[in-house]
Amino acid sequence: MEQKPVSHFLAGGILASLVILYSVILILTDQLQNQQLAWITYILIIGCLIYFIREFGKSVDSNASFGKLFSFGFKATAFATILMLAFQVILNLIFPELKDQMIEAARQKMSEDPRVTEDAIDMSSDFLLKTYWPLLIAGTIFGSLVVGAIGSLIGAALTKKNPQTPFQHQ
């Protein structure tokens, strides 16, 4: 029985759902600023991509090239990025206090460094306040796509490949 290839939309949707669910858990447990827990997001993205790329490879009987496998993973990442960006925008519109919490966390982090003056902290906070939305959008897009590219490279490298040459169809 022939297995239907996994859709990159389905893979990206599941990936985004898992990342969004994890983000909601971090928000509800007030751990959004915890940098150690933030790394789990990257591990989750890379792990899911490896899994879905391998499943895609199996579904086409390993007849996919490295490029096709990478392309599948990156398309899934692109779709997941769109969904995660929509979540970030909606979340920040519903809970505008998140912006203040992020800026306050940045102020706190800067104040821990004795070399940083109060004026520098105020200037940085003003800059973050003015550029919050562009930084949020660019950070979400760039961060997701870079991690997704890494995950896609790893997934494509680890997946069994047995691509057919054009001469094998004769």
JOLIN-V533307 format. One record per residue. N is the residue number from 0. SS is DSSP state (h for helix, s for strand, l for the rest). NEAR is the number of other ideal C-beta (glycine too) atoms within 10 Angstrom. Layout:
N|SS|NEAR / N|SS|NEAR
This chain:
0|l|2 / 1|l|7 / 2|l|10 / 3|l|7 / 4|l|14 / 5|l|21 / 6|l|15 / 7|h|22 / 8|h|12 / 9|h|12 / 10|h|24 / 11|h|26 / 12|h|15 / 13|h|16 / 14|h|29 / 15|h|24 / 16|h|15 / 17|h|16 / 18|h|22 / 19|h|17 / 20|h|11 / 21|h|16 / 22|h|17 / 23|h|12 / 24|h|11 / 25|h|17 / 26|h|14 / 27|h|9 / 28|l|10 / 29|l|9 / 30|l|12 / 31|l|15 / 32|l|15 / 33|l|12 / 34|h|7 / 35|h|7 / 36|h|14 / 37|h|14 / 38|h|10 / 39|h|14 / 40|h|18 / 41|h|17 / 42|h|11 / 43|h|17 / 44|h|25 / 45|h|19 / 46|h|16 / 47|h|25 / 48|h|29 / 49|h|19 / 50|h|16 / 51|h|24 / 52|h|31 / 53|h|17 / 54|h|16 / 55|h|23 / 56|h|24 / 57|h|15 / 58|h|14 / 59|l|18 / 60|l|12 / 61|l|13 / 62|l|12 / 63|l|25 / 64|l|13 / 65|h|13 / 66|h|10 / 67|h|16 / 68|h|26 / 69|h|20 / 70|h|16 / 71|h|27 / 72|h|30 / 73|h|22 / 74|h|17 / 75|h|30 / 76|h|28 / 77|h|15 / 78|h|20 / 79|h|28 / 80|h|23 / 81|h|15 / 82|h|17 / 83|h|24 / 84|h|16 / 85|h|13 / 86|h|17 / 87|h|19 / 88|h|14 / 89|h|10 / 90|h|15 / 91|h|16 / 92|h|9 / 93|h|8 / 94|l|12 / 95|l|8 / 96|h|9 / 97|h|17 / 98|h|15 / 99|h|12 / 100|h|14 / 101|h|17 / 102|h|17 / 103|h|13 / 104|h|12 / 105|h|16 / 106|h|16 / 107|h|11 / 108|h|13 / 109|h|17 / 110|h|11 / 111|l|7 / 112|l|10 / 113|l|6 / 114|l|6 / 115|l|14 / 116|l|11 / 117|h|10 / 118|h|8 / 119|h|12 / 120|h|17 / 121|h|12 / 122|h|11 / 123|h|15 / 124|h|15 / 125|h|11 / 126|h|13 / 127|h|15 / 128|h|11 / 129|h|10 / 130|l|11 / 131|h|16 / 132|h|12 / 133|h|9 / 134|h|13 / 135|h|18 / 136|h|13 / 137|h|11 / 138|h|11 / 139|h|18 / 140|h|16 / 141|h|11 / 142|h|15 / 143|h|24 / 144|h|16 / 145|h|12 / 146|h|19 / 147|h|26 / 148|h|15 / 149|h|16 / 150|h|27 / 151|h|25 / 152|h|18 / 153|h|17 / 154|h|27 / 155|h|26 / 156|h|13 / 157|h|12 / 158|l|21 / 159|l|11 / 160|l|14 / 161|l|11 / 162|l|14 / 163|l|11 / 164|l|6 / 165|h|6 / 166|h|6 / 167|h|8 / 168|h|6 / 169|l|4
